[in-house]
Amino acid sequence: MTFLVDYHMHTKRCNHADGTMAEYVDQALKIGLTEIGFSDHLPLSAAPDDVLARDWAMQEEELTEYVNDIHVLQKRYPNISIKVGIEADYFCDQKSNQKTRDLLDRVKWDYVIGSVHHLGTWVIDSSENLDEFEKRDLFKVYENYFETVIKAANSGLYDVLGHIDVIKKYGYVPKENLSSLYKDVAKEIKKSGIAFEINTSGLRKPIGQIYPAPLLLKELLSLEVPVTLGSDSHSPLEVGKDFDVVVKLLKDFGTKEIAIFNKRQKIMKPLE
């Protein structure tokens, strides 16, 4: 039996997802997942743009309600394990990350996913900002991005790194060979002790590739960095989507365990 989890699922509160939370659970049961976790966007109170904060994350006053709704589902669905998770942005300045820390301290989470969506005031995965890629040296952008990812890994804020190379979402990839950069990134993440997710949502984006890219995934798994799974679902039918691809990849790389979390404690479970 394959032990499969989906730790990256959103809700309507982020203002860019559809479906009820119960529908996400129903889909997880339908496709035979063992464990799931909701990880909607933590309020972006620290984001550089107030409009962005309203459009892409729940508001602070919704946080308690969000957690309470997960607790209700845990009682309603005793046949599947449902975890209390959150996706929290990592910013490039100390003041913003302190605000993130303060918000995280309000709740007893099972796990926290850390994601880099911002380089300064640039939202790197928004279709409205693609001109920035055209104006900049792509390799330097990637270096800057992964430097920020490493800072997130070492921040102590997170348990899992989310869509670790989302910078490639719209197909902007440097012409240079990225092997050396990926090796360095994997080594630093290994030192941090944090886990990372295989996120299948990239297959549904212009890049048409999972996060992380196969070469980066190979480096991470060769160093035995703990891995977990996430669909980054924004609708119920995306729950666990393309996990057959993920399982095959993990088997091909000889990975036998995946990471699950309980009260922010990492537990390694046999994949089979």
ZAMARGU-4260 file (C-alpha; in steps of 0.2 Angstrom, whole numbers, plus 5000, padded with zeros to 4 digits):
<rodrens>
0) 5000/5000/5000 | 5006/5017/4996 | 5006/5030/5009 | 5001/5047/5001 | 4998/5064/5008
5) 4993/5080/5001 | 4999/5094/5012 | 4996/5109/5000 | 4977/5113/4998 | 4969/5130/4998
10) 4952/5137/5002 | 4940/5151/4996 | 4948/5162/5009 | 4963/5166/4998 | 4951/5173/4985
15) 4958/5163/4971 | 4952/5146/4975 | 4935/5137/4972 | 4925/5124/4981 | 4921/5120/4999
20) 4933/5113/5011 | 4922/5097/5013 | 4923/5095/4994 | 4942/5094/4995 | 4941/5081/5009
25) 4928/5071/4998 | 4940/5071/4983 | 4955/5065/4994 | 4944/5051/5000 | 4939/5047/4983
30) 4956/5045/4976 | 4963/5036/4991 | 4974/5048/5000 | 4980/5043/5017 | 4982/5060/5025
35) 4979/5078/5019 | 4982/5095/5026 | 4975/5112/5022 | 4988/5126/5019 | 4979/5141/5014
40) 4989/5158/5013 | 4993/5166/5029 | 4987/5184/5030 | 4999/5194/5020 | 4999/5209/5032
45) 5017/5211/5029 | 5016/5211/5010 | 5023/5226/5000 | 5006/5229/4992 | 4990/5230/5002
50) 4979/5227/4986 | 4989/5211/4984 | 4987/5206/5002 | 4968/5207/4999 | 4968/5197/4983
55) 4979/5183/4987 | 4977/5178/5006 | 4964/5177/5020 | 4962/5192/5031 | 4969/5192/5049
60) 4951/5191/5056 | 4948/5175/5046 | 4963/5165/5053 | 4953/5158/5069 | 4938/5153/5058
65) 4950/5144/5046 | 4957/5134/5060 | 4940/5130/5068 | 4934/5124/5051 | 4948/5112/5050
70) 4944/5105/5067 | 4926/5103/5062 | 4931/5093/5047 | 4943/5082/5058 | 4927/5077/5068
75) 4916/5075/5053 | 4929/5064/5043 | 4936/5051/5055 | 4942/5040/5041 | 4955/5052/5035
80) 4969/5061/5044 | 4967/5080/5042 | 4981/5092/5047 | 4981/5110/5052 | 4993/5118/5040
85) 4997/5135/5033 | 5007/5143/5018 | 5017/5158/5024 | 5027/5169/5013 | 5045/5173/5016
90) 5050/5191/5013 | 5067/5199/5011 | 5066/5211/5026 | 5066/5207/5045 | 5051/5218/5049
95) 5040/5208/5038 | 5046/5191/5043 | 5043/5196/5062 | 5025/5200/5057 | 5024/5183/5049
100) 5031/5175/5065 | 5019/5184/5076 | 5004/5178/5065 | 5011/5160/5066 | 5012/5160/5085
105) 4994/5163/5086 | 4990/5145/5081 | 4996/5127/5085 | 5000/5121/5068 | 5004/5104/5062
110) 5016/5111/5049 | 5020/5127/5040 | 5025/5128/5022 | 5037/5142/5018 | 5036/5150/5000
115) 5045/5163/4991 | 5033/5174/4980 | 5042/5190/4982 | 5059/5197/4978 | 5058/5214/4986
120) 5042/5222/4979 | 5042/5210/4964 | 5029/5197/4964 | 5038/5184/4954 | 5024/5172/4951
125) 5011/5184/4945 | 5007/5186/4926 | 5006/5205/4929 | 5024/5206/4932 | 5032/5196/4918
130) 5040/5211/4910 | 5053/5211/4925 | 5060/5194/4918 | 5062/5203/4901 | 5072/5217/4909
135) 5084/5207/4920 | 5098/5195/4919 | 5089/5178/4921 | 5104/5169/4929 | 5106/5183/4942
140) 5087/5182/4946 | 5088/5164/4949 | 5103/5167/4960 | 5094/5180/4970 | 5078/5169/4971
145) 5088/5154/4978 | 5098/5165/4990 | 5081/5170/4997 | 5075/5152/4997 | 5090/5147/5008
150) 5086/5161/5020 | 5069/5155/5021 | 5075/5138/5025 | 5086/5144/5039 | 5074/5156/5046
155) 5066/5144/5058 | 5049/5149/5053 | 5045/5134/5042 | 5044/5115/5042 | 5042/5113/5023
160) 5049/5123/5008 | 5034/5125/4995 | 5036/5125/4976 | 5055/5127/4978 | 5058/5133/4961
165) 5041/5143/4957 | 5052/5156/4949 | 5051/5146/4933 | 5032/5146/4933 | 5030/5156/4916
170) 5044/5147/4907 | 5058/5160/4911 | 5073/5149/4913 | 5092/5154/4911 | 5101/5148/4896
175) 5116/5144/4908 | 5118/5127/4915 | 5110/5127/4932 | 5118/5111/4939 | 5131/5120/4950
180) 5118/5132/4957 | 5106/5117/4961 | 5120/5108/4970 | 5124/5122/4981 | 5105/5125/4985
185) 5103/5107/4989 | 5118/5107/5001 | 5112/5122/5010 | 5094/5115/5012 | 5101/5099/5018
190) 5111/5109/5032 | 5095/5118/5037 | 5086/5102/5042 | 5070/5108/5033 | 5059/5097/5022
195) 5053/5101/5004 | 5038/5097/4994 | 5036/5089/4977 | 5022/5101/4971 | 5013/5095/4955
200) 5005/5112/4951 | 5019/5116/4940 | 5012/5103/4928 | 4996/5114/4926 | 5006/5130/4923
205) 5015/5137/4907 | 5032/5128/4912 | 5023/5111/4912 | 5035/5104/4925 | 5034/5099/4943
210) 5042/5109/4956 | 5056/5106/4959 | 5064/5103/4942 | 5071/5085/4939 | 5089/5090/4941
215) 5086/5100/4957 | 5075/5086/4964 | 5089/5073/4960 | 5101/5084/4970 | 5089/5085/4985
220) 5085/5067/4985 | 5103/5061/4983 | 5107/5071/4999 | 5091/5063/5008 | 5083/5079/5011
225) 5065/5075/5018 | 5052/5076/5005 | 5033/5077/5006 | 5019/5080/4993 | 5008/5094/4988
230) 4996/5097/4974 | 4994/5116/4978 | 4976/5113/4974 | 4964/5128/4971 | 4949/5117/4967
235) 4943/5100/4974 | 4947/5091/4957 | 4965/5096/4959 | 4968/5087/4976 | 4981/5074/4973
240) 4982/5078/4955 | 4997/5069/4945 | 5003/5060/4961 | 5005/5045/4950 | 5019/5055/4942
245) 5027/5059/4959 | 5026/5041/4965 | 5035/5035/4949 | 5049/5049/4951 | 5052/5045/4969
250) 5053/5026/4965 | 5065/5030/4951 | 5076/5040/4963 | 5076/5026/4976 | 5066/5036/4989
255) 5058/5025/5001 | 5050/5037/5014 | 5040/5053/5014 | 5039/5066/5028 | 5023/5069/5037
260) 5020/5081/5052 | 5011/5082/5068 | 5012/5097/5079 | 5027/5103/5069 | 5036/5087/5072
265) 5043/5078/5057 | 5039/5059/5055 | 5046/5049/5041 | 5034/5036/5034 | 5037/5022/5022
270) 5031/5026/5005 | 5026/5008/5003
</rodrens>
